[in-house]
Amino acid sequence: MSFQIKIFKGPEILPYVETLADMTLEAFFEYPYLYVGKREDELSYLKSYALSPSVSLL
C-alpha cells in the first residue's frame, strides 16, 4: 500500500471543500460528539478558510 501527501494552500483547497464538509459532518455525527450540523454552514466555514492564502490542507 502506498499513499501520497499533498499540500494545498488557500484557493487550491476550494475543489475539496464539499468533500471536506461531508467528512466533517459524518465524523462529528458519531459518538462522542453527536453533532448534527448543516452542510451549508460547513461549506461556508470551510470556504472562508480556503480563501485565506495562509491556510494549508494536507
N, C-alpha and C positions, 0 to 999 in steps of 0.2 A: 504494500500500500504506500502511496506517495501523495503528497499534497504540496501546494504552493502557498506561500504567504505573500499577499499583495497589499500594498499600502495605497489608499485612495485619499486624496486631500480635497477639501472644500467641495466645489461643484462636481468633482468626479464621483461623489457619493450619490448624487441625485438619481441615477438609474437603479440604485439599490434600495431607495427609501421605502418603496411599497413592500418589498420582501422583509426588510428590517422591521417595519411596523407590524406585519403579520407575525413574525417570530417573537417580537416583544410581547404582543398580546397573548400569544399561546403560552409563552414561558411564565408570565405573571398571572395567568388564569389558574395555574396549578397551585396546590398547597406548597408552601405556607402563605403565599401572597393572596390568592383568591381575588385578584383584581379583575374586574370586568370593565375594560376601557372601551373607548370609541376609536375606531380606525381613523376617522377624520382628525381626532385630537393627536393621535400618534404621528400621522403624516405631517401635520402642521409642526409639531415639536421637532421631528427629525429633519424636516426641510429647513428649519431655522438653523440647525447645526450645519447642514450641508452648504448653506450659503455663506458660512464663515470660512475664510481662507486658512485659518489657523487650526481647523479641526481635521483629524485624521481618522481613518477607518482601516482596521486590519482585517 
